[in-house]
Amino acid sequence: MPRPRTLFWVSWLLASLLSIAWAIATPISASPDEPAHMVKAASVVRGQLVGEPSALGHVVQVPAYVAATHAETCFAFHPAVTADCVDALAGDGNALVDSTTTAGLYNPVYYVLVGWPSLIFQNEAGLYAMRAVSAVLFSLFLALTVLTVSGWRRPALPLAALAIAVPPMLIFLGGSVNPNAVETTATLAAFAGMLGVALHPSRSLLVQRSMIVLAGSAMAANTRGLSPLWVLLAIAIPLLLIGWSGIRELLRRRPVQWAIAGTAAAALFALSWLFGSSSLTAAVEQEDNFQTFPGVGTHPLAGFVMTLRETFGYAQGMIGNFGWLDTPAPLGTYALWAALSGAIVLAAFSILRGRSALFAAVLTACFVFLPPIIQGIYITAGGLIWQGRYNLPLFAIAVLGIVAVLSSARNTASPVEERPQTRSAFNRLTLLVWALWAAAQFACFAEALRRYAVGSTGSWKKLVLDPEWAPPGGTALWLTASALLLGSTAWLAWTAGRRLDANSPVVAATETIRADKLRAG
């Protein structure tokens, strides 16, 4: 059986390399609002947590090569324009100049963690280094999720669910300076830890899971303004599977108490910053608003209906819309994720009963209705601000959670009792999911690289042989590296899941909290 620690390190390495491949193959400033986030990160590590407000954003002092990222977006919103239009990044070492950022009021935790390379490097290598640090941080919480799921009984299907929960857009964002990806995987890690306690309780694993819940919750809560809400849902919804008596027993456990205290402290800091800085409302209250959005003055009910009506449109941006949301994924990618996600929901409402059905219904309802509710509340004063990528945390926990309770139905029989035909069918299903995931991820990577190298209408032959723009190392190198990394990830994930399933009695033999009625040990 694969050792959980080995799975953790291997998954962290592979996810980091996949995100770093995106980080290098994507031109600087070619992800949503990245110049603002880079300037914010470089200023925070220099002690400027907010900066001075102005009509264009908050004024801070950062190295010239970081400030120059604002001027390197000539390709944004022009899919046929290659990244060759960008001049070389200007800069004079670490000499500080004035710059502005629309992220000035955002929580500084993520930015201090990814901004430190700008203190070391004196040219655009510092920008790539910040991306790489963000990729490693994003991948850490994804690896913690894998570690948690690998400790469940019969984890092959839940591991395959992680493939669906990690669409191309998430890995792309993981390789950019943007808190969106870290928010998603940190929330997912906390949710997976809670699911482990609820569905596969183990006294020996309680400390590990509690610490993962704490780490994921603390990080996620301090990424974006809405993140504390996602953390609350990630912690609270799995409790529906336990019931009040189980919750009371869990609260008596010392590791659970530590996790609660740590999460509460992190959430308190996040909320103190959120309301102290008024980051959700300050922009709409300024007379000279530097972030104006359409729809200001619209009735909340109209905002709710408009956002609900565009659910599938937002889903496109959640699955894959790269660059400045101007480079859509191949159509087959959307069809694949729609088919797999739809199959999961249909299976849930066809098979699940009782608490499991309620759990799945709440997850689905949060994914569908929370964005319209949030947008409806905000639209009158702030306008239409919702984007599909904002829903990534809800999508990830919904996919993993529903598949987890569906998979738990298999746990009523041991692998010895399970028919060989059934076991073989599950193996083929998980192999198919991972193979399709790898193929779709590569198609998206290649499409995004083509858009910047030869334009959205450029030929694939020209991409390889004569690109107008190329990332460091060349286009052929990164296409090959991406294919190898994706193939290795899919194969290793399927192999690990299959072996863990085959040896699940070893996992299930651990002494469970539920077996001893959650008595303190």
C-alpha positions in Angstrom: 0.0 0.0 0.0 1.4 3.5 -0.8 2.5 5.3 2.3 0.5 8.5 3.1 3.6 10.5 3.6 5.0 9.4 0.2 1.7 10.4 -1.4 1.8 13.7 0.3 5.3 14.6 -0.9 4.8 13.2 -4.4 1.4 15.0 -4.9 3.0 18.3 -3.5 5.9 18.0 -6.0 3.7 17.2 -9.0 1.1 19.8 -8.3 3.9 22.4 -7.8 5.6 21.5 -11.0 2.3 21.6 -13.0 1.5 25.1 -11.6 5.1 26.3 -12.2 4.8 25.1 -15.8 1.8 27.4 -16.1 3.7 30.2 -14.3 6.6 30.1 -16.8 4.5 29.5 -20.0 2.2 32.5 -19.1 3.5 36.0 -19.9 4.1 38.3 -17.0 0.9 40.2 -16.2 -1.2 37.7 -18.2 -3.6 36.6 -15.4 -6.5 38.4 -13.9 -5.4 41.6 -12.1 -1.9 40.2 -11.7 -0.1 43.5 -11.8 -2.2 44.8 -8.9 -1.4 41.6 -6.9 2.3 41.7 -7.7 2.5 45.3 -6.6 0.6 44.5 -3.4 2.9 41.6 -2.6 6.1 43.6 -3.2 4.8 46.4 -1.0 3.5 44.3 1.9 6.9 42.6 2.3 8.4 46.1 2.6 6.0 47.0 5.4 3.4 48.9 3.4 0.3 46.9 4.3 -2.2 49.4 2.6 -0.5 52.4 1.1 -2.0 55.9 0.5 -5.4 56.1 -1.2 -5.7 57.8 -4.6 -8.1 57.9 -7.5 -6.2 55.1 -9.2 -5.8 52.8 -6.2 -3.5 52.8 -3.2 0.0 54.3 -3.8 2.9 52.2 -2.6 6.6 52.1 -3.3 7.9 49.0 -5.1 10.9 48.1 -7.3 10.7 49.6 -10.8 10.5 46.2 -12.5 7.4 45.4 -10.4 5.8 48.7 -11.1 6.3 48.2 -14.8 3.9 45.2 -14.8 1.0 47.7 -15.1 2.3 48.7 -18.5 2.9 45.2 -19.8 -0.7 44.3 -20.7 -1.0 45.3 -24.4 -2.4 41.8 -25.2 -5.1 41.9 -22.5 -8.6 41.5 -24.0 -7.1 41.1 -27.5 -6.8 37.3 -28.1 -5.3 37.7 -31.6 -2.4 39.9 -30.2 0.6 37.9 -29.1 2.7 38.6 -26.0 5.5 39.9 -28.4 3.8 43.3 -28.1 5.3 43.7 -24.7 8.6 45.7 -24.3 11.3 44.4 -22.0 10.4 45.0 -18.4 11.9 48.3 -17.3 13.7 48.5 -13.9 16.7 49.7 -12.0 17.5 47.0 -9.5 15.6 47.3 -6.3 15.3 51.1 -6.6 11.8 51.9 -5.3 9.3 53.9 -7.3 5.6 54.9 -6.8 3.0 52.5 -8.1 -0.7 51.8 -7.5 -2.6 48.7 -6.6 -6.4 48.1 -6.5 -5.6 45.4 -4.0 -4.4 47.8 -1.3 -7.1 47.0 1.2 -6.8 43.2 0.8 -5.7 41.0 3.7 -1.9 41.0 3.7 -1.3 37.3 4.8 -1.2 35.8 1.3 0.9 38.6 0.0 3.6 38.5 2.6 4.0 34.7 1.9 4.5 35.2 -1.8 6.1 38.6 -2.0 9.5 38.0 -0.4 11.3 37.0 -3.7 11.0 40.6 -4.7 13.4 41.4 -1.9 16.1 39.1 -3.4 15.8 39.5 -7.2 16.3 42.7 -9.1 14.6 41.9 -12.4 11.7 40.0 -13.8 13.1 36.8 -12.3 11.6 38.1 -9.1 8.1 38.1 -10.7 8.5 34.4 -11.8 9.8 33.6 -8.4 6.7 35.1 -6.7 4.6 33.0 -9.1 6.6 29.9 -8.2 6.1 30.5 -4.4 2.4 31.0 -4.9 2.3 27.7 -6.9 4.1 25.8 -4.1 1.7 27.3 -1.5 -1.3 26.4 -3.6 0.0 22.9 -4.1 0.8 22.4 -0.4 -2.9 22.5 0.5 -3.8 20.3 -2.4 -1.3 17.7 -1.2 -2.8 18.0 2.4 -6.1 17.1 0.8 -4.6 14.1 -0.9 -3.1 13.0 2.4 -6.4 13.2 4.1 -8.4 11.4 1.4 -5.8 8.7 1.2 -6.6 7.9 4.9 -10.2 7.2 4.1 -11.5 3.7 3.5 -11.7 2.9 -0.3 -10.3 6.3 -1.4 -10.0 5.6 -5.2 -13.3 7.3 -6.2 -12.7 10.3 -3.9 -9.2 10.7 -5.3 -10.7 10.7 -8.8 -13.1 13.3 -7.6 -10.2 15.6 -6.9 -9.4 15.5 -10.6 -12.8 17.0 -11.2 -12.5 19.4 -8.3 -9.2 20.7 -9.9 -10.2 22.1 -13.3 -7.6 23.8 -15.6 -8.5 27.2 -14.3 -7.4 26.4 -10.8 -4.0 25.2 -11.9 -3.6 28.2 -14.1 -4.4 30.5 -11.2 -2.1 28.5 -8.9 0.8 29.5 -11.2 0.0 33.3 -11.0 0.2 35.9 -8.2 -3.5 35.7 -7.2 -5.0 34.5 -3.9 -7.9 32.7 -5.7 -6.1 29.4 -6.0 -4.7 29.2 -2.5 -8.1 30.2 -1.1 -9.6 27.2 -3.0 -7.2 24.5 -2.0 -6.9 25.7 1.6 -10.7 25.6 1.9 -10.7 22.1 0.3 -8.1 20.8 2.7 -10.1 22.0 5.7 -13.3 20.4 4.2 -11.5 17.1 3.5 -10.3 17.0 7.1 -13.8 17.5 8.4 -15.1 14.9 6.0 -12.6 12.4 7.4 -13.8 13.0 10.9 -17.4 12.6 9.8 -17.2 9.7 7.4 -14.1 7.8 8.3 -13.4 8.6 12.0 -10.1 7.3 13.4 -8.7 8.0 16.8 -5.2 7.7 15.5 -5.7 10.2 12.7 -7.7 12.7 14.7 -4.7 14.9 15.5 -3.5 14.9 11.9 -6.9 15.8 10.6 -7.5 18.5 13.2 -4.2 20.1 12.3 -5.1 20.0 8.6 -8.4 21.6 9.3 -6.7 24.3 11.3 -4.0 24.9 8.7 -6.5 25.0 5.8 -9.0 27.2 7.7 -6.4 29.7 8.9 -4.9 30.1 5.5 -8.2 30.2 3.6 -9.9 32.7 5.9 -7.0 35.2 5.3 -7.0 35.2 1.5 -10.0 37.1 0.2 -12.9 39.0 1.6 -15.5 36.2 1.1 -13.1 33.5 2.3 -14.3 33.4 6.0 -17.8 32.4 4.6 -16.3 29.6 2.6 -14.4 28.4 5.7 -17.5 28.4 7.8 -19.3 26.3 5.2 -16.4 23.9 4.8 -16.4 23.3 8.6 -20.1 23.3 9.3 -21.6 21.3 6.4 -19.8 18.0 7.2 -21.3 18.2 10.7 -24.6 17.3 9.0 -23.3 13.8 8.7 -22.5 13.5 12.4 -25.5 14.8 14.3 -25.7 16.6 17.6 -24.5 13.7 19.8 -21.5 13.1 17.6 -20.7 16.9 17.6 -20.8 16.9 21.5 -18.5 14.0 21.7 -16.0 15.6 19.2 -16.0 18.8 21.2 -14.5 16.9 24.2 -11.5 15.9 22.2 -8.3 17.9 22.9 -7.1 18.0 19.2 -10.6 19.3 18.1 -10.4 22.0 20.8 -7.0 23.1 19.6 -8.3 23.3 16.0 -11.3 25.3 17.1 -9.2 27.8 19.0 -6.7 28.2 16.2 -9.3 28.6 13.6 -11.2 31.1 15.7 -8.1 33.2 16.2 -7.3 33.2 12.4 -10.9 34.0 11.6 -10.9 36.8 14.1 -7.9 38.3 12.5 -9.5 37.9 9.0 -12.7 39.6 10.1 -10.9 42.3 12.0 -9.0 43.2 8.9 -12.0 42.9 6.7 -14.2 45.2 8.7 -11.3 47.4 9.8 -10.2 48.1 6.3 -13.8 48.0 4.9 -12.3 46.3 1.8 -15.7 45.0 0.7 -17.3 48.4 0.8 -14.6 51.1 0.7 -14.4 51.2 -3.1 -18.0 51.9 -3.6 -18.0 54.6 -0.9 -15.2 56.7 -2.5 -16.2 59.7 -4.5 -13.6 59.1 -7.1 -14.1 55.3 -7.5 -11.1 53.6 -9.2 -13.1 50.4 -9.5 -16.5 51.0 -11.2 -18.6 48.1 -12.3 -21.8 48.0 -14.4 -25.2 47.6 -12.7 -24.8 50.1 -9.8 -28.2 51.1 -8.5 -29.9 47.8 -9.7 -32.4 46.3 -7.2 -31.0 43.3 -5.2 -33.7 41.0 -6.5 -32.7 41.8 -10.1 -29.0 41.2 -9.2 -30.0 37.8 -7.8 -31.9 36.8 -10.9 -29.2 38.1 -13.3 -26.5 36.1 -11.6 -28.7 33.0 -11.3 -29.5 33.1 -15.0 -25.8 33.3 -15.8 -24.9 30.3 -13.7 -23.6 28.2 -16.7 -21.8 31.2 -18.1 -19.9 31.7 -14.8 -19.2 28.0 -14.8 -17.2 28.5 -18.0 -15.0 31.0 -16.3 -14.6 28.5 -13.4 -13.5 25.6 -15.6 -11.2 27.5 -17.9 -10.9 31.1 -19.2 -7.3 32.1 -19.1 -5.3 35.3 -19.4 -7.4 38.3 -18.6 -10.5 36.0 -19.0 -10.1 36.4 -22.7 -8.8 32.9 -23.6 -11.5 30.3 -23.3 -10.7 26.6 -22.9 -11.4 24.2 -25.8 -15.1 23.4 -26.0 -14.5 19.8 -25.2 -13.2 20.8 -21.7 -16.5 22.4 -20.8 -18.4 19.4 -22.1 -16.3 17.0 -20.1 -16.6 18.9 -16.8 -20.3 19.4 -17.4 -20.8 15.7 -18.0 -18.8 14.5 -15.0 -20.3 17.1 -12.6 -23.8 16.4 -13.9 -23.3 12.7 -13.4 -22.2 13.3 -9.8 -25.3 15.3 -9.0 -27.7 12.9 -10.7 -26.1 9.9 -8.8 -26.4 11.8 -5.5 -30.1 12.5 -5.8 -30.8 9.0 -7.2 -28.8 7.0 -4.6 -28.4 9.0 -1.4 -30.9 9.0 1.5 -31.2 10.6 4.9 -28.3 12.7 6.2 -26.2 11.9 3.1 -28.9 13.2 0.8 -29.3 16.4 3.0 -25.5 16.9 2.9 -25.4 16.6 -0.9 -28.4 18.9 -1.3 -26.9 21.6 0.9 -23.6 21.5 -1.0 -25.4 21.8 -4.3 -27.6 24.6 -3.1 -24.6 26.6 -1.8 -22.9 26.3 -5.2 -26.0 27.4 -7.2 -27.6 30.0 -4.9 -24.9 31.6 -2.8 -23.3 33.6 -5.8 -26.7 35.1 -6.7 -27.4 36.0 -3.1 -24.0 37.6 -2.6 -24.2 39.5 -5.9 -27.8 40.6 -5.1 -26.6 42.1 -1.8 -23.7 43.9 -3.4 -25.1 45.1 -6.7 -27.0 48.2 -5.7 -23.9 49.9 -4.3 -21.1 48.1 -6.0 -22.5 46.8 -9.3 -21.9 43.4 -11.0 -18.6 42.0 -9.7 -19.1 38.2 -9.8 -16.8 36.0 -11.8 -16.8 32.3 -12.3 -13.4 31.8 -10.6 -14.9 33.1 -7.4 -17.0 30.0 -7.1 -14.0 27.6 -7.2 -14.0 26.9 -3.5 -17.7 25.9 -3.5 -17.3 23.8 -6.6 -14.3 21.9 -5.1 -16.0 21.1 -1.8 -19.3 20.1 -3.6 -17.5 17.6 -5.9 -15.4 16.0 -3.2 -18.2 16.0 -0.7 -20.8 14.4 -2.9 -18.4 11.7 -4.3 -17.3 11.0 -0.7 -20.7 10.1 0.5 -21.5 8.2 -2.7 -18.3 6.2 -2.2 -19.1 5.5 1.4 -21.9 3.2 0.1 -19.1 0.8 -1.0 -17.8 0.6 2.6 -20.7 -1.6 3.7 -18.9 -4.6 2.1 -15.2 -5.5 2.3 -13.1 -5.8 -0.8 -13.0 -9.5 -0.2 -16.8 -9.7 -0.5 -17.0 -7.3 -3.4 -17.5 -8.9 -6.8 -14.4 -8.9 -9.0 -16.5 -7.4 -11.9 -17.6 -4.5 -9.6 -14.0 -3.9 -8.5 -12.8 -4.0 -12.1 -15.5 -1.5 -13.2 -14.5 0.9 -10.5 -10.8 0.6 -11.6 -11.7 1.3 -15.2 -14.0 4.3 -14.2 -11.2 6.0 -12.1 -8.7 5.3 -14.9 -11.0 6.9 -17.4 -11.5 10.0 -15.2 -7.8 10.5 -14.7 -7.0 10.0 -18.4 -9.7 12.5 -19.5 -8.4 14.9 -16.9 -4.9 14.8 -18.2 -6.0 15.2 -21.8 -8.2 18.2 -21.0 -5.5 19.8 -18.9 -3.0 19.5 -21.7 -5.4 20.8 -24.3 -6.0 23.9 -22.1 -2.3 24.5 -21.5 -1.5 24.2 -25.2 -4.4 26.5 -26.2 -3.3 29.2 -23.7 0.3 28.9 -24.9 -0.7 29.2 -28.5 -2.8 32.3 -27.8 0.3 34.2 -26.5 2.8 32.7 -28.8 1.1 33.0 -32.2 -2.4 34.5 -31.4 -5.7 32.8 -31.0 -5.9 32.2 -34.8 -2.3 31.2 -35.2 -1.3 27.7 -36.4 -0.1 24.9 -34.2 2.8 24.3 -36.5 3.9 27.9 -36.1 3.6 27.5 -32.3 6.3 24.9 -32.3 8.5 26.0 -35.2 8.3 29.8 -35.4 6.4 31.5 -32.5 6.3 35.2 -32.3 6.7 35.0 -28.5 8.1 32.1 -26.4 8.4 31.6 -22.7 11.9 30.9 -21.2 13.1 27.6 -22.6 10.8 27.7 -25.7 7.3 26.5 -26.5 8.3 22.9 -27.4 10.0 22.4 -24.0 7.0 23.4 -22.0 4.5 21.5 -24.1 6.6 18.4 -23.6 7.0 19.1 -19.9 3.3 19.6 -19.4 2.4 16.4 -21.2 4.9 14.4 -19.1 3.8 15.9 -15.8 0.1 15.5 -16.5 0.6 11.9 -17.7 2.7 11.0 -14.6 0.2 12.6 -12.3 -2.8 10.8 -13.8 -1.0 7.4 -13.8 0.4 7.8 -10.2 -3.0 9.0 -8.9 -4.9 6.1 -10.4 -2.2 3.5 -9.3 -2.2 4.9 -5.7 -6.0 4.9 -5.5 -6.3 1.3 -6.9 -3.7 0.0 -4.4 -5.3 1.8 -1.5 -8.7 0.4 -2.4 -7.2 -3.1 -2.5 -5.7 -2.7 0.9 -8.5 -0.8 2.5 -9.1 -3.4 5.3 -5.7 -2.2 6.7 -7.0 1.4 6.8 -10.4 0.3 8.1 -8.8 -1.7 10.9 -7.7 1.4 12.7 -9.7 2.0 15.9 -12.5 4.4 15.0 -14.2 7.1 17.1 -17.6 5.9 16.0 -16.8 2.3 17.0 -16.1 3.3 20.6 -19.0 5.7 20.6 -16.6 8.7 20.5 -15.5 8.1 24.1 -12.4 10.1 25.1 -9.3 7.9 24.8 
